[in-house]
Amino acid sequence: MSASAVKQDVHAGLVDDDTRAPQKSVKNYKGFVGGAFSGVTKLAVGHPFDTIKVRLQTTEKSHFRGPVDCLLQTLRNEGFRGLYKGATPPLVGWMFMDSLMLGSLTVYRRLLNDNLFNPRRDLSKPAQLPVLGHAMAGILAGWTVSFIAGPVEHIKARLQVQYQADKSKRLYSGPIDCLKKTFRNHGLRGVWHGLSATLLFRTFFCFWWGTYDIFTRTFRTHTSLSDPAINFWAGGLSAQIFWLTSYPSDVVKQRIMTDPLGPERRFLRWRDAAKAVYRENGWRGYWRGFVPCFLRAFPANACALVAFEGVMRALPE
């Protein structure tokens, strides 16, 4: 591995540069700061796609003929702002979510590298975490961030499925109102409704971060792309692999999160929601809304990873 490649991997938390003095080791805080920038970037690029995805996932097939029809109806009835409905929770939430996810990912990579995969390495040489280590760190980071992501995505989903153009006719006037009413009527369990489905969904982060490492190494070895270009392509492609593997579980999660709370609740267990999706639309139901999600995955996550890795390289060590 070339010196420039080692330097890039050190900034990204992929390897430990043990050729330096211990007191100059990479600071874990960089991952948390970089993650906040990633979250803002992801929201700006990806939220309109996410709104279309959630609406297709949670409505009857007769409501929208497809993603284009959903987009046109949203623009016609609610204007451009309708595409960013429910954006406030993820604007704040994704900053914390990506900060926690990418910061903890960096920490888990280092812990797994130092304690499991390379505990007795030659300190004169950098130690590279294997693909399995990146996949394991992805699962752990996914589970960690789920405890913040669960309430944020729950509130966001309930706001996104309010179709009334007239605000006075909506059940929730905004994210704070939705949070207050949910907590007042259903307590903390209501706020964290769908947490188990969120944990299951984010277990698939193993595919995201495992393939991100594979793509990064491949581009670095076989191309002359710059570091930001590698981050862009590896980030976008690995995100698409993640969604290809995880999308059915996301559909079930969204159905659970938009299910009425209280006596009207339809899905008491995860499998109840999964069965309902199949009963209503067959196997295709698990992929309803996939097109806008897949289209969103590349640009949103590619730009987010460029922002994250750029901050990682820019911050002092």
C-alpha positions as CSV (number, residue, x, y, z in Angstrom):
1,M,0.0,0.0,0.0
2,S,1.4,3.4,-1.0
3,A,2.0,6.1,1.5
4,S,-0.8,8.3,0.1
5,A,-3.2,5.4,0.3
6,V,-2.3,4.8,4.0
7,K,-2.7,8.5,4.7
8,Q,-6.2,8.4,3.1
9,D,-7.2,5.3,5.1
10,V,-6.0,6.9,8.3
11,H,-8.2,9.9,7.8
12,A,-11.1,7.7,7.1
13,G,-10.5,5.5,10.1
14,L,-9.8,2.5,7.9
15,V,-6.3,1.8,9.3
16,D,-4.3,2.7,12.3
17,D,-1.1,4.7,11.5
18,D,1.0,3.2,14.2
19,T,4.2,4.6,12.6
20,R,3.4,7.8,14.5
21,A,3.8,8.4,18.2
22,P,0.9,7.1,20.3
23,Q,0.0,10.6,21.4
24,K,-0.7,11.6,17.8
25,S,-3.3,8.9,17.1
26,V,-6.3,9.8,15.1
27,K,-8.9,11.6,17.2
28,N,-12.3,9.9,17.5
29,Y,-14.1,13.2,17.6
30,K,-13.4,13.8,13.9
31,G,-16.0,11.1,13.0
32,F,-18.7,12.8,15.0
33,V,-18.0,16.2,13.4
34,G,-17.8,14.8,9.9
35,G,-21.0,12.9,10.5
36,A,-22.9,16.1,11.3
37,F,-21.9,17.6,7.9
38,S,-22.9,14.3,6.2
39,G,-26.4,14.6,7.8
40,V,-27.0,18.1,6.5
41,T,-25.8,17.2,3.0
42,K,-28.0,14.0,2.9
43,L,-31.1,15.9,3.9
44,A,-30.6,18.7,1.3
45,V,-30.1,16.2,-1.6
46,G,-32.3,13.3,-0.5
47,H,-35.5,14.4,1.4
48,P,-37.7,14.9,-1.7
49,F,-37.0,11.4,-2.8
50,D,-37.7,10.2,0.7
51,T,-41.1,11.9,0.8
52,I,-42.1,10.2,-2.4
53,K,-40.8,6.8,-1.1
54,V,-42.7,7.0,2.2
55,R,-46.0,8.1,0.5
56,L,-45.8,5.1,-1.9
57,Q,-44.9,2.7,0.9
58,T,-47.8,3.7,3.2
59,T,-50.8,4.2,0.8
60,E,-53.1,2.0,-1.1
61,K,-52.0,1.2,-4.7
62,S,-55.0,3.2,-6.0
63,H,-53.8,6.4,-4.4
64,F,-50.7,6.9,-6.6
65,R,-50.1,5.2,-9.9
66,G,-46.3,5.4,-9.3
67,P,-43.5,7.6,-8.3
68,V,-44.0,10.2,-11.1
69,D,-47.7,10.4,-10.3
70,C,-46.9,10.8,-6.6
71,L,-44.4,13.6,-7.4
72,L,-46.9,15.4,-9.7
73,Q,-49.8,15.2,-7.2
74,T,-47.6,16.5,-4.4
75,L,-46.3,19.4,-6.5
76,R,-49.9,20.2,-7.7
77,N,-51.6,20.0,-4.4
78,E,-48.9,21.1,-1.9
79,G,-46.3,22.9,-4.0
80,F,-42.5,22.4,-3.9
81,R,-42.6,22.7,-0.1
82,G,-44.6,19.5,0.0
83,L,-41.5,17.6,-1.1
84,Y,-39.8,18.8,2.1
85,K,-42.7,18.1,4.4
86,G,-41.4,16.6,7.6
87,A,-37.9,17.9,6.9
88,T,-37.4,19.6,10.2
89,P,-37.0,16.4,12.3
90,P,-34.4,14.9,10.0
91,L,-32.6,18.3,9.6
92,V,-31.9,18.2,13.3
93,G,-32.1,14.5,13.6
94,W,-29.9,13.5,10.8
95,M,-27.1,15.8,12.0
96,F,-27.2,13.9,15.3
97,M,-27.9,10.6,13.6
98,D,-25.1,10.8,11.1
99,S,-22.8,12.3,13.7
100,L,-23.5,9.3,16.0
101,M,-23.5,6.7,13.2
102,L,-20.3,7.8,11.6
103,G,-18.6,8.8,14.8
104,S,-19.4,5.4,16.4
105,L,-18.5,3.6,13.2
106,T,-15.0,5.2,13.4
107,V,-14.8,4.1,17.1
108,Y,-16.0,0.6,16.4
109,R,-13.6,0.1,13.5
110,R,-10.7,1.0,15.8
111,L,-11.9,-1.2,18.7
112,L,-12.4,-4.2,16.4
113,N,-9.1,-3.6,14.8
114,D,-7.2,-3.2,18.0
115,N,-8.9,-5.9,20.0
116,L,-10.1,-8.6,17.6
117,F,-8.6,-8.5,14.1
118,N,-5.1,-7.1,14.7
119,P,-4.4,-7.2,18.5
120,R,-0.7,-8.3,18.1
121,R,0.3,-6.5,15.0
122,D,3.7,-5.1,14.2
123,L,3.6,-1.6,15.6
124,S,5.9,-0.4,12.8
125,K,3.3,-1.2,10.1
126,P,-0.2,0.1,9.6
127,A,-2.9,-2.5,10.2
128,Q,-5.8,-2.7,7.8
129,L,-9.2,-3.7,9.1
130,P,-10.7,-6.5,6.9
131,V,-14.0,-6.3,5.1
132,L,-15.7,-8.4,7.9
133,G,-14.5,-5.9,10.4
134,H,-16.1,-3.1,8.5
135,A,-19.3,-5.0,8.2
136,M,-19.4,-5.7,12.0
137,A,-18.6,-2.1,12.7
138,G,-21.5,-1.2,10.4
139,I,-24.0,-3.3,12.4
140,L,-22.8,-2.0,15.7
141,A,-23.1,1.6,14.5
142,G,-26.5,0.9,13.0
143,W,-27.8,-0.4,16.3
144,T,-26.3,2.5,18.2
145,V,-27.9,5.2,16.1
146,S,-31.3,3.4,16.1
147,F,-32.1,4.8,19.5
148,I,-32.1,8.3,18.0
149,A,-33.2,7.3,14.5
150,G,-36.3,5.5,15.8
151,P,-38.2,8.6,17.2
152,V,-36.9,10.9,14.4
153,E,-38.1,8.6,11.6
154,H,-41.4,7.9,13.5
155,I,-42.2,11.6,13.7
156,K,-41.1,12.2,10.1
157,A,-43.2,9.4,8.8
158,R,-46.3,10.6,10.5
159,L,-45.8,14.1,9.1
160,Q,-45.1,12.8,5.6
161,V,-48.4,11.0,5.3
162,Q,-50.5,14.1,6.1
163,Y,-51.9,14.8,2.7
164,Q,-54.2,17.8,3.5
165,A,-53.0,21.0,1.8
166,D,-55.0,23.0,4.4
167,K,-52.8,23.0,7.5
168,S,-55.8,23.5,9.8
169,K,-57.1,20.1,8.7
170,R,-53.9,18.2,9.6
171,L,-53.7,16.2,12.9
172,Y,-50.2,17.6,13.5
173,S,-49.2,21.2,12.8
174,G,-45.5,20.3,12.9
175,P,-42.8,18.0,14.4
176,I,-43.0,19.5,17.9
177,D,-46.8,19.2,17.9
178,C,-46.5,15.6,16.7
179,L,-44.0,14.8,19.4
180,K,-46.0,16.4,22.1
181,K,-49.3,14.7,21.1
182,T,-47.6,11.3,20.8
183,F,-45.9,11.6,24.2
184,R,-49.0,12.9,25.9
185,N,-51.3,10.2,24.5
186,H,-48.9,7.2,24.4
187,G,-45.9,8.0,26.5
188,L,-42.3,7.1,25.7
189,R,-43.3,3.8,24.2
190,G,-45.4,5.8,21.7
191,V,-42.4,8.0,20.8
192,W,-40.1,5.0,20.3
193,H,-42.8,3.1,18.5
194,G,-41.2,0.9,15.8
195,L,-37.8,0.7,17.6
196,S,-37.4,-3.1,17.0
197,A,-38.2,-2.6,13.3
198,T,-35.6,0.1,13.2
199,L,-33.0,-2.1,14.8
200,L,-33.7,-4.9,12.3
201,F,-33.5,-2.5,9.4
202,R,-30.2,-1.1,10.5
203,T,-28.6,-4.5,10.9
204,F,-28.3,-4.3,7.1
205,F,-25.6,-1.6,7.6
206,C,-23.2,-4.5,7.4
207,F,-23.7,-4.5,3.6
208,W,-23.3,-0.8,3.3
209,W,-20.0,-0.4,5.2
210,G,-18.6,-3.8,4.0
211,T,-19.1,-2.9,0.4
212,Y,-18.0,0.7,0.9
213,D,-14.6,-0.7,2.0
214,I,-14.6,-3.1,-1.0
215,F,-15.4,-0.3,-3.5
216,T,-12.9,2.1,-1.9
217,R,-10.0,-0.4,-2.1
218,T,-11.0,-1.4,-5.7
219,F,-11.0,2.2,-6.9
220,R,-7.8,3.0,-5.1
221,T,-6.0,0.0,-6.6
222,H,-7.4,0.0,-10.2
223,T,-8.1,3.7,-10.9
224,S,-6.4,7.1,-10.7
225,L,-9.4,8.8,-9.2
226,S,-8.9,11.5,-6.6
227,D,-9.8,10.9,-3.0
228,P,-13.1,12.9,-3.2
229,A,-14.0,11.0,-6.4
230,I,-13.4,7.7,-4.7
231,N,-15.5,8.7,-1.7
232,F,-18.3,9.8,-4.1
233,W,-18.4,6.6,-6.2
234,A,-17.8,4.2,-3.3
235,G,-20.4,6.0,-1.1
236,G,-23.1,6.0,-3.8
237,L,-22.6,2.4,-5.0
238,S,-22.4,1.0,-1.5
239,A,-25.6,2.8,-0.5
240,Q,-27.4,1.2,-3.4
241,I,-26.2,-2.2,-2.3
242,F,-27.5,-1.5,1.1
243,W,-31.0,-0.5,-0.2
244,L,-31.1,-3.6,-2.5
245,T,-30.7,-5.8,0.6
246,S,-32.7,-3.8,3.2
247,Y,-35.6,-2.3,1.3
248,P,-38.3,-4.9,2.2
249,S,-37.5,-4.4,5.9
250,D,-37.8,-0.6,5.5
251,V,-41.3,-1.0,3.9
252,V,-42.4,-3.0,7.0
253,K,-40.8,-0.5,9.3
254,Q,-42.7,2.4,7.6
255,R,-46.0,0.6,7.9
256,I,-45.4,0.1,11.6
257,M,-44.4,3.7,12.1
258,T,-47.5,5.1,10.4
259,D,-49.8,2.6,12.1
260,P,-52.4,4.3,14.3
261,L,-51.4,4.2,18.0
262,G,-53.8,3.1,20.7
263,P,-57.0,1.0,20.2
264,E,-56.9,1.5,16.4
265,R,-53.4,-0.1,16.2
266,R,-53.4,-2.8,13.5
267,F,-49.9,-4.3,13.8
268,L,-48.9,-5.6,17.2
269,R,-45.9,-7.4,15.9
270,W,-43.4,-7.0,13.1
271,R,-44.7,-10.1,11.3
272,D,-48.3,-8.7,11.4
273,A,-47.1,-5.7,9.3
274,A,-45.1,-8.0,7.0
275,K,-48.1,-10.2,6.4
276,A,-50.3,-7.2,5.7
277,V,-47.9,-5.9,3.0
278,Y,-48.0,-9.3,1.3
279,R,-51.7,-9.7,1.7
280,E,-52.4,-6.4,0.0
281,N,-49.9,-6.4,-2.8
282,G,-48.0,-9.7,-2.9
283,W,-44.3,-9.8,-3.2
284,R,-44.3,-6.5,-5.1
285,G,-45.6,-4.8,-2.0
286,Y,-42.2,-5.2,-0.4
287,W,-40.7,-3.1,-3.2
288,R,-43.3,-0.4,-3.5
289,G,-41.6,3.0,-3.6
290,F,-38.2,1.4,-4.4
291,V,-37.6,3.5,-7.5
292,P,-37.4,6.9,-5.8
293,C,-35.5,5.3,-2.9
294,F,-32.9,3.8,-5.3
295,L,-32.6,7.0,-7.3
296,R,-32.1,8.9,-4.0
297,A,-29.5,6.5,-2.6
298,F,-26.7,7.3,-4.9
299,P,-26.6,11.1,-5.0
300,A,-27.6,11.6,-1.4
301,N,-25.1,9.2,0.1
302,A,-22.4,9.9,-2.4
303,C,-22.5,13.6,-1.5
304,A,-22.8,12.8,2.2
305,L,-19.7,10.6,2.1
306,V,-17.7,13.2,0.2
307,A,-18.7,15.7,2.9
308,F,-17.8,13.2,5.7
309,E,-14.4,12.2,4.3
310,G,-13.6,15.7,3.4
311,V,-14.1,16.9,7.0
312,M,-12.1,13.9,8.2
313,R,-9.2,14.9,6.1
314,A,-9.5,18.6,6.9
315,L,-9.7,18.5,10.7
316,P,-6.5,18.5,12.7
317,E,-5.3,15.3,14.2
